[in-house]
Amino acid sequence: MKVIQSIYSVCAIALLVTGCSSGLDRSREEADNARAGVVVSVAKSGVEMRMLEATLFDSDETAVRPDSVAILDRTAVLLKRSTRPILIEGHTDNEGTRVYNDALSLMRAEAIANALIARGVPAARIRTKGMAYLQPIASNNTPEGRAQNRRVEIFVRSESADTLLGPKPLRLDWLPW
């Protein structure tokens, strides 16, 4: 029995050392994201970061608001931890014509790309795309829903959240002792 406990102890220590090797504290990273307004989640082909339009742009504008420095700085920190390709998608609500929203969403995505490049994210990794109002995440029938649909999403292809945020805290409650 002591041999089995020793093996468990060695394995647990190895897991702790491996999990801590990135130097990132996931709880602290997630708190920093929440303060800055960056939402990071796992997507089917990598990691997704969502940034709300209210933080980044005034209505019908493509210039990044001066008070969005914190969200852009935080996003750049996360993106520079990876070497994978980045897709920046701009989205709009359904107000206005399709042609107008195609252009607006693309210009917003490009504005964010330029801001991230200025913060040290390699331009060669970034691709932009305007989605207009084709992928709403809320109803366009209310002002609140339209506000949710005006957003910028960033996808880091073939990446894990562990690379950007650090490993999830190790749970030891499953160990038999």
C-alpha positions in Angstrom: 0.0 0.0 0.0 2.9 2.4 0.8 4.4 1.8 -2.6 1.1 2.7 -4.3 0.8 5.9 -2.2 4.4 6.7 -3.1 3.6 6.3 -6.8 0.5 8.5 -6.4 2.6 11.1 -4.6 5.3 11.1 -7.3 2.6 11.4 -10.0 0.8 14.2 -8.2 4.1 16.2 -7.8 4.9 15.6 -11.5 1.5 16.9 -12.5 1.9 20.0 -10.4 5.4 20.7 -11.8 4.2 20.2 -15.3 1.1 22.3 -14.8 3.1 25.1 -13.3 5.8 25.1 -15.9 4.1 27.8 -18.1 4.5 30.3 -15.3 0.9 31.5 -15.9 -1.6 31.5 -13.1 -4.9 30.9 -14.8 -7.0 32.4 -12.0 -5.0 35.6 -12.2 -5.1 35.6 -16.1 -8.9 35.2 -16.1 -9.2 38.0 -13.5 -7.1 40.2 -15.8 -9.3 39.3 -18.8 -12.5 40.2 -16.8 -11.0 43.6 -15.8 -10.1 44.4 -19.4 -13.3 43.1 -21.0 -11.9 40.1 -22.9 -13.8 36.9 -22.9 -11.7 33.8 -23.8 -13.4 30.5 -24.6 -12.6 27.3 -26.4 -13.8 27.1 -30.0 -14.0 24.1 -32.2 -10.8 24.9 -34.1 -8.9 26.8 -31.4 -9.5 29.6 -29.0 -12.0 32.5 -29.4 -11.7 36.0 -27.8 -14.8 38.2 -27.8 -14.6 42.0 -27.5 -17.7 44.0 -27.4 -18.4 46.9 -29.7 -19.4 49.2 -26.9 -15.9 49.1 -25.6 -14.1 49.5 -28.9 -16.2 51.7 -31.2 -18.8 54.4 -31.1 -22.0 53.7 -33.1 -21.4 53.7 -36.9 -17.7 54.4 -36.3 -14.5 52.5 -37.4 -12.0 54.4 -35.3 -11.0 52.6 -32.1 -12.1 54.6 -29.1 -9.3 56.0 -27.0 -10.7 54.4 -23.8 -10.3 50.9 -25.2 -6.5 50.8 -24.5 -6.9 48.2 -21.7 -8.8 45.7 -23.8 -6.4 46.1 -26.7 -3.3 45.8 -24.5 -4.7 42.7 -22.7 -5.6 41.1 -26.0 -2.2 41.7 -27.4 -0.5 40.1 -24.4 -2.6 37.0 -24.9 -2.0 36.8 -28.6 1.7 37.2 -28.3 1.8 34.0 -26.2 0.9 32.0 -29.3 2.5 31.6 -32.8 -0.7 30.3 -34.4 -2.7 32.1 -37.1 -5.2 34.8 -36.0 -8.6 35.6 -37.7 -10.3 38.9 -36.6 -14.0 39.1 -37.5 -16.0 42.3 -37.3 -19.8 41.9 -36.8 -22.6 44.4 -37.0 -26.3 44.6 -36.2 -28.9 44.6 -39.0 -29.3 48.4 -39.1 -28.4 49.7 -42.6 -27.8 47.9 -45.9 -25.8 44.8 -46.4 -23.2 46.7 -48.4 -22.8 49.3 -45.6 -22.5 46.6 -42.9 -20.0 44.5 -45.0 -17.7 47.6 -45.2 -18.3 48.6 -41.6 -17.5 45.2 -40.2 -14.4 44.8 -42.3 -13.1 48.2 -41.4 -13.6 47.5 -37.7 -11.8 44.2 -38.0 -8.9 46.0 -39.7 -8.8 48.7 -37.1 -8.4 46.1 -34.4 -5.8 44.3 -36.4 -3.8 47.5 -36.8 -4.1 48.3 -33.1 -2.8 44.8 -32.2 0.0 45.1 -34.7 1.0 48.4 -33.1 1.2 46.4 -29.8 3.6 43.8 -31.2 1.4 41.1 -32.6 3.0 40.0 -35.9 1.0 41.2 -38.9 1.9 38.0 -40.8 -0.3 36.0 -38.4 -3.4 38.2 -38.8 -6.3 37.9 -41.3 -9.4 40.0 -41.1 -12.9 39.4 -42.2 -16.1 41.4 -42.2 -19.2 39.4 -41.3 -21.8 42.2 -41.4 -25.0 41.0 -39.7 -24.8 37.4 -40.9 -24.0 35.8 -37.5 -26.0 37.4 -34.8 -25.6 36.1 -31.3 -28.8 37.9 -30.1 -32.1 39.2 -31.5 -31.8 42.3 -33.7 -35.3 43.3 -32.6 -34.2 45.1 -29.4 -31.5 47.7 -28.7 -29.8 45.4 -26.3 -29.7 42.6 -28.8 -28.3 44.8 -31.5 -25.6 46.0 -29.1 -24.6 42.4 -28.5 -24.4 41.7 -32.2 -22.0 44.7 -32.7 -18.8 42.9 -31.7 -15.3 41.8 -32.7 -14.3 38.2 -32.4 -10.7 36.9 -32.6 -9.9 33.3 -33.3 -6.5 31.7 -32.7 -6.5 28.6 -34.9 -5.2 25.3 -33.5 -4.4 26.8 -30.1 -5.4 25.8 -26.6 -6.6 28.1 -23.8 -3.8 26.6 -21.7 -1.2 28.3 -23.9 -2.9 31.7 -23.5 -4.1 31.5 -19.9 -2.0 28.8 -18.3 -3.2 25.4 -17.2 -6.5 24.8 -15.3 -5.9 24.4 -11.6 -5.1 20.8 -10.8 -7.7 19.1 -8.7 -6.3 16.7 -6.2 -9.6 15.6 -4.6 -9.6 12.6 -6.8 -6.5 11.1 -5.2 -7.2 8.2 -2.9 -5.5 9.5 0.3 
